[in-house]
Structures are given as C-alpha cells and as structure tokens.
Amino acid sequence: MSELAQQPDADVTGEAYCPHCFLQVASDVDGPWPPEPTRCQHCRLMIGPSRGRPTSEANPGARGTAAGVFAQQAKRADDGGEHASAEEVQEAIREVAGRLGFAPERLLMVDYQQEVVNDSELPGLTDVFAVYGSWKKARREAAAAA
C-alpha cells in the first residue's frame, strides 16, 4: 500500500504514479491521490481512490507488463494514416535516451512513453510501431544509426 494511501489525512505534496504501469500521472499532489477513480493516461487502466503511488518504484516485472500494454495499444491505434519517418523515430529515441542517461539500445519503452506524454514533439509509440513493428527493432536501429 502506498504512503499516500496509508495516510488519508497526510499533508503531502508531490507526485503520483500509476500502481499498474508505474509512470507519473500527476504532480503537485496534495494528500491521497486520486480523490476519485481515474484512468491512467499511459496504460488506460483505472486507478482507485487513494491508490496512486508516491514513487515510480516498480514491482519486478511490472514495467515489462506496462510495455506489453503500450505495445498492444499502439498496434490497435494505427489508423493507417501518416506517421513519423524512420529517421524521426531514431532521432527521438536517441534524444530521450540521452536525456535519461541511457544508450539508445537500453532505453525502455515505458521510459520513452513517459517522455512522449510530456513532449508533444516526440513521435508516439503508434509511430514507432508503424515504422518498425517492434520497440526492440526501433531502438536497435536508433543505436546503429548513431
């Protein structure tokens, strides 16, 4: 159980993370979060009242589970429309990896997704999957092109 959920009257201001995908879903949180059920903008799963986590610490395997959710969503969301080019996707992966201090081939999909939510200039996962078909292939190509 999270610190925020354990202390319903806590005078805590900070960040809230989804208990499913462990990505940040709110900042400047004051007290238990969320006050009512809400849907995570990353994995789209429901977060019950006061179930947000105060840190991004994940249980073993949780980040991999989130990556599977994101991959399925990106594949379903592909509408056959226009997508970013392979070069744009590669550059975005290298940029995000550099921001976070990773080599492009070590960048996790969930870390990329977190950056996409905060930077609308980056190609989304739908673009990544439309161009490369898999996250692993996209980051491998980004590393090779560096």
C-alpha positions in Angstrom: 0.0 0.0 0.0 1.4 3.4 -0.9 2.4 6.1 1.6 -0.4 8.3 0.3 -3.0 5.6 0.7 -1.8 4.7 4.2 -2.2 8.3 5.4 -5.5 9.7 4.2 -5.1 12.9 6.1 -1.4 13.3 5.2 -0.3 16.8 4.3 1.8 15.5 1.4 2.6 17.4 -1.8 4.4 15.5 -4.5 4.0 13.3 -7.5 1.6 10.4 -8.0 2.5 7.3 -10.1 0.1 4.7 -11.5 0.1 1.5 -9.5 -0.2 -0.5 -12.7 2.5 0.9 -15.1 4.5 3.0 -12.5 4.6 6.1 -14.7 3.9 9.6 -13.4 0.2 10.6 -13.7 0.0 13.7 -11.5 2.3 16.3 -10.0 1.7 18.8 -7.2 -0.4 16.1 -5.4 -1.7 17.3 -2.0 -2.9 14.3 0.0 -4.2 11.0 -1.1 -4.4 10.6 -4.9 -6.6 10.2 -6.8 -9.6 11.6 -4.8 -11.9 9.6 -7.1 -11.4 6.8 -9.6 -9.4 8.0 -12.7 -7.9 6.4 -15.8 -4.1 6.4 -16.2 -3.2 8.4 -19.4 -0.4 5.9 -20.1 -1.8 2.3 -19.6 -5.5 3.4 -19.6 -6.2 1.2 -16.5 -8.4 2.6 -13.7 -6.7 3.9 -10.5 -8.9 3.6 -7.5 -9.3 6.4 -4.9 -6.0 6.9 -2.9 -4.3 4.1 -4.8 -1.6 6.3 -6.6 2.0 5.6 -5.5 4.3 8.3 -4.3 7.3 7.0 -6.3 8.0 5.1 -9.5 9.4 2.1 -7.8 8.0 -0.9 -9.6 7.5 -4.5 -8.6 9.6 -7.0 -10.6 8.1 -7.4 -14.0 5.6 -4.5 -13.7 7.4 -2.3 -16.2 7.5 -5.2 -18.7 3.8 -5.7 -18.2 3.2 -2.0 -18.9 5.3 -2.2 -22.1 3.1 -5.0 -23.3 0.0 -2.8 -22.7 1.6 0.1 -24.6 2.6 -2.1 -27.5 -0.9 -3.5 -27.9 -2.5 0.0 -27.7 0.0 1.4 -30.3 -0.8 -1.5 -32.7 -4.5 -1.1 -32.2 -4.3 2.7 -32.6 -2.6 2.5 -36.0 -5.2 4.0 -38.3 -3.1 3.6 -41.5 -2.6 7.4 -41.6 0.6 9.4 -41.8 3.4 8.6 -39.4 6.8 9.9 -38.4 9.7 8.7 -40.6 12.2 6.1 -39.6 14.8 8.9 -39.1 12.5 10.9 -36.9 11.8 7.9 -34.7 15.5 7.1 -34.5 16.4 10.6 -33.5 13.6 10.8 -30.9 14.9 7.5 -29.3 18.4 8.8 -29.2 17.2 12.2 -27.8 15.2 10.5 -25.0 18.0 8.0 -24.2 20.4 11.0 -23.9 18.0 12.9 -21.6 17.7 9.9 -19.3 21.3 8.8 -19.4 20.9 5.5 -21.3 22.4 4.1 -24.5 19.6 4.0 -27.2 19.7 0.2 -27.2 19.0 0.1 -23.4 16.1 2.6 -23.4 12.9 1.1 -22.1 9.6 1.6 -23.9 7.9 2.8 -20.7 10.6 5.5 -20.1 10.1 6.7 -23.7 6.3 6.8 -23.2 6.7 8.9 -20.1 8.7 11.4 -22.1 6.2 11.4 -25.0 3.4 12.4 -22.6 5.4 15.5 -21.6 6.9 16.4 -25.0 4.4 16.5 -27.9 7.2 17.0 -30.4 8.3 13.3 -30.0 6.8 10.6 -32.2 4.4 8.5 -30.2 4.5 4.7 -29.9 2.0 4.3 -32.7 4.6 5.9 -35.0 7.3 3.7 -33.6 5.3 0.5 -34.2 4.0 1.7 -37.6 7.6 2.2 -38.8 9.4 -0.6 -37.1 6.8 -3.1 -35.9 8.6 -3.5 -32.5 10.2 -1.4 -29.9 13.3 -3.6 -29.9 13.9 -3.2 -33.6 13.4 0.6 -33.3 15.9 1.1 -30.6 18.4 -1.2 -32.3 18.1 0.9 -35.5 18.5 4.1 -33.5 21.6 2.8 -31.9 23.1 1.6 -35.2 22.4 5.0 -36.9 24.1 6.9 -34.1 
